Structures are given as structure tokens and as C-alpha cells.
Amino acid sequence: EEKGGNSLRVLVATDCHLGYLEKDEVRGFDSFDTFEEICSLAVKNKVDFLLLCGNLFHENKPSNSTLVKAIEILRRYCMNDCPVQFQVISDQAASLQNRFCQVNYEDPNYKIGLPVFTIHGDQDYPTGTDNLSVNDILTAGNFLNYFGKTDLGCTGVGKVTVYPVVIRKGETYIAMYGLGNIKDGRLKRMLHEPGAVNWMQPEFQDETPSSDWFNILVLHQKRTRGSPGDAISELLLPRFVDMVIWGHEHECLIDPQEVPGMGFHITQPGSSIATSLINTEANPKHALFLEIKGREYRTTKIPLQSVRPFEYAEVVLEDQVDVDPGDEASIHEHLHKVVSNLIDKSREEASSSGSKPKLPLVRIKVHHTGLSTINSKQFGQHYVGKVETPQDILLLTKSGQRLQTMQESCNISEDLCPNELNQQTVEALIADSNIKPQVLPIDDFNSALHEFVEGDDKRAFHACVQQNIEEAILQEKKSLTRERTSSENLQTDALGVFEKQKRSTTTEEQRALDSDDEPIESSDPEESGGSQQAGKKRRAAPGGGSAAAGARRKTDLAAFQRVPVKEDDAATARKRRPPVAAGRYGAVIRRRMPK
């Protein structure tokens, strides 16, 4: 194909679990060897970018050794001068979780030849007061493009808006939606509640219409087994997507499967390393090579050669012809034969693939009736140096009609990983005891407990309580603001009514004063005569009289000057009025003392 054509090439991997059993002398490097092989396959196949579907790290807070080894691998394969042939045309600030608001290869200070996009899983999820994870650390160092991060808060079910990373290469347009891991029960309730999960579809003017876009959904949730009640159903996913890449499940079902009635296909790449000794982990591990051109796509599964071999078998002692359930020697002989065959099979597969031989993982599930006991640790001593974890070769289970009936009624496989067991949650315990929480919501307490136990976050409860307090304070402030606004509105209405009544009263008084033409009487005959003459003038004057008379009518009665009373004797008046003299601090009244 011509360089920079229309075909977008993507390598997909999931659940690398870097740092798994890092202190084990034999298996401590398995996760790093496989991740380095995945990066080398991306370079070898000249992909446009590497897509990881969660759980890049096995722990939320990996050790310094794990973090350094991961950075070394990313630096070795991702930082080079190879040109990037695609372009991100969406709002990167909305879809990418970094403070720089851009993909790492657009930074002029770095040379990124292999961009890596990832979401978080249930092991490396963000936590703490700042809602950070190890993916944020690698994003700050410009090694990853972290998308699909959510912050649901502590109250209620929560709401989330998923913005796509829109990629264009030639005439191929892709909208890649990422949804990092959310507690399965909570996400299930969110998907059932209208408006809780909003999928933002891209709309661009002068571009290819949305019907020509290829939509991909990347998520990391429980799909089957373990807890069917909390598993996310494919029927709850949006119908407009074309392909769903499902992480978290370790079983490799890499061939796309169509979901009837939904219009999209689901591919499940599976984990790149075995973290539990169950039958689904024994399937060969692969990486997915995805090619997209326009609305068409093609998938190719690439076997991973660096994965440690894992052989699994089941033995029902009652069904074996050459085994006497009551004879312990015959049981041991038969089981030794089965283990030897599995070891030989592992060596043949390693030699045929040309991969470096490694001590295989072997697990035999033995169904017995309980008539004979087998010491699994003593049995494994014969295979020290031949298999890895010889003490875990045998898994003894009782067989019988009762167990078979229980399995059929529950319809749940017994081959469950201890990490995937349906452990009873705090929500279920509270529901059974009919206790109504008074301080923290059930979902918040359950989430904090999960982060405290599994994420080893010692500040999980503190962060949960602190966030609830902040939200409560915010709600109280909003409530006080609403009450204050309501009170101000009532005062404004009352003032408006008072002003209206005052204007009405003033108008009536004005009319009454304008119609009053009576003269002002006085005890002084001269003043009385003058007032009568003034009254005649007021009555003769058109429009209600002179301006002075009008002004006097508008004033209050207290404003009128009192008519002075004539004193009969000047000496008597002088005696009644006390003498006043000016002093330093004001008027000083001098009173006469009686003689």
C-alpha cells in the first residue's frame, strides 16, 4: 500500500498486567517479556498506533521497578523519528485526560513514532482525592495517550459523558469511544437510567457525514461468568457503534462475533498473560491486528510467542478404566502419566513455534468421590525443575450427583478464578439487614471499601468522606442562595406595593389641596385682613392661586409659624426669658438664684 494511504492499521492488546508476580524469581519477567513482544509486533507490522484496553499494570500503585521497566519498553519502541500518518481532528481537551490537551506525538519537544492509546481497567483505575492512577504518570511523561477516564463523584448513581477521539487518515474517519472501568453494578444501573451515560457523536461541517464514520467502543467490564447479575449485557451498549473491543475478560475470543439485533460486532482479545490457573487461561494468547478502510475492516490474530506455556486437563477418576478409586497407588500412577503427557506436549509446541523454552504451567483438575485422599504438595515434589509452581499442579474437587445438581441449577462454571469470585458486597449486606445508611451512600461506601482493600489506598475513606462533605456544603450554599433570592424577591414586591400605595395617597392629597380655597385665619386683625385680602386674591386667581399659597398648602401644619402672643409688660417677658451668654463649648444659660 502507498505510504499514508486510506487504511488505518491498529494493533490491539489488553490486560498486560505489568508487574504480576514481580518478586517471583522465575515468573517475575513474564509480563514484561510479553509486553515488549507486543510493542515489537506493532513496529514490525508498521501500525499507526497501539491500542490497550485496560489493566496495563497489575496494581494501582506499581513498584518503582515495574514503573521503570514499563517506561524503558515504551521509550525503546515508541520514541523514534517515524512519521505519524493519521490526524486527531476532535476536541482533544474533552477526550484526552491530560493538562496539555493534545496527543503526545504533537508535542514539538518529543519525537513519538508509535502513539499508544489506553483506557484504565479494574486494577489500574484512578483513585484518591486527585483521582489519579499510574496511567496519569505515564501520560504526564508523554509516553501514553490516556482516554476514557471518568469522575462520577460520591453521590447518586452518577453521570458521565463519553467524548470520542476522532481520527482521520486519508478518506477513513474513525470515532474511538473509550470507557474506563466502572464498578459493574453501578455501570449497569447507569446504562438503565436515561441520561446517565451520554455518547457524544462527532459532527463536523464540510466533512464526511456521520454515516461514513467507523465507530469503535473500547471498554473494560465484566462480560460473562463470575457474577452474571452484575455482568454488562451487550444489549445495553449503543447501537450506532460498529465494533466493540472488550477488555477485562482473559479468555481469548478474538474473532469478531455479531450481536443479533444490535448491528455491531464484538471482539475479545483476552489477556496477554495468565494470572490464574483455570481452563480459559490455557487457550493460546493473541494480539489483534485491525485494519480499517472506510466502513470496512479486517482482523488478523497474531500469536504471542513469549507467553509461558500453560497446559490444563480434567480427570474424573470414576470414568477411568485403569484406575481403582480405592487404590491410591493406581491413582498416583494415572495422574503422573497425565502430567508427563502435558509436559511433553508443551515442549513440542515450543519447539515447533521456535520460541524460547520456558517451564510450563500445569494444572490438573481431579474429580474424586472422597474415598481416597491425595497430598497435592507431596505429589508436586516429583516435578520440581520440570514445571512452574509444582505445588499447584493438582486441584482436587469432589464429584457427585449433589454437586452436579447445584452446578446445573446455578448454571455457573466451577472454574472460577479466586479474583473473580462473586464476593458479597456491602450493598447486599445492608439490603439484607434493612439498614438505612445515615452518613455515606451505599455506592460510595462500597467503592471506598474496594479501593481500600484491593487498591491499597489508605486514604480511600478519607477522600470519600471529604468529597461528600464538599458536596453537602455546596448543596447547602445553593439552598441558602435560593432562600436569599426568594426573600429579596418578597421584599422587592412589598416595596413595590408600598410605593404604589404612596403614589396613590400623594395624588389624592394633591387633589384635595388643589380644591381647598379657604383663607388662613389669624388672631391679628391686621394679619386677618391681609389674609382675607390674600384669600380673595387666591379665589380670583385662576388655576388655584399664587405659588406661595400653593407651596404653603403642600406643607404640614407643623410648618406654619406660631402667632406670637403680645406681652403686656416688657419687664415680665424679660423675667420669663432666661439670660443666655456665649460660652467656650456653646451656649451657657445663667439662672438667677432666689434672694
C-alpha angles and dihedrals in degrees: 000000000000115000112267094014129156098273116098113209119203132176113209126200134159142191099022091163096202110203097028108155089350091163093055110105093216107030098031094099099041096096093048093047091053094045091051089051090052091052091047090051089053091054093043094052092043094232122182094232143346118244120203119191102206141291095068085157127041093221135041091231107032122193123264090253092056093046093049093049091049092050091049092054093047092047092049096052106024104044110074142106097267110130119242109235100197134067133217107222101173130091099285093191090064099044103034122066103220135101092237092063094216142088114268097246091061092062106105091210093064135053108218117178098167114040116204121207120192144168125205125257136203092280102046098034121145116264143162132058092305094044094233135152138180088272089065089055093054090044091054088052089052094243098115142032103223116199137158094054117153136190109198098172125222104278129075128346092305135224130246134186116207115209117192128231100234113209128188127192115171106307094341117102122189130185108200114195118196126196115180120211117296123179104279096231092049095046090049091055090046092053090051093049114079114242096011093107115036120191111203111212117206119251120184129172119231089015137103111299118255091252089069095053121105108223121205126186118201116192140158111213142126110276109171141359126019098059114008090180092063098033115116112247119223088227090068094061122096116273097219094072119099100201135020118203106201122205133183096052109101097202111101109236095153099155108095113252122201118232109223113242095005102081098225138093128233126214122188110194094185128213123314093220134038112245097171135036100241132125096256090057090056092070115103114273120237143178120222120237107200125191120188127187118172107313095337128087140184128202129205124183116219117201116232110230100188095063115114110250115255122193122190132184139165125219125193106196093200091059096051114101097201095046126087108204089211095050111080093191093058090048092053092047093052094047092049089053091052092050093049091052092051092050091050090049091053093051092050092051092049093050093047093051093045093231124144109273116247133180104271128232111238127190126175119187108209120199111202137166096233095251091115131035124218124199102222095192093051089047091053094054089080091065103048106139092016101072135019117252096010091180089066099051096104126056109186119204131170116243125205145119093276094056091045091051091050091050092049093048094047093039089209125129116243092217096091127151112238088235090056098049117130096247116189110259129218089249091059092047092051092046091053094049095045092231118157111212114231104187112027129029115248094244092051094048092047091049093048091049091051092051091046095051105032101023094042089226106158092188095052096107092041091053091046093051092043093052092048090050092050092049091047091051090049091050090049091051090050090049092050090048091053091049092047091049091049091050092049090050091052091050091049091051092049092050090049092053091046093050090048092051091046092052090049092050093047091052092052092049090049091053092048093050093046090055094048111097099161116133121240112254122222135188090227111087092211092048089043091054091046090049091050090051089048089049090052089050090050091050090048094047114090121234097032105307137283126339093249093054091047092051091049092051091054093055127083122261090248088065093066115098117245115245107246117241114235112243116225093210128030092208092056091052090049091054093050093053112071116225116257125202129183114252137186095261097033138291117353118204115211115205122199117235116227115259 
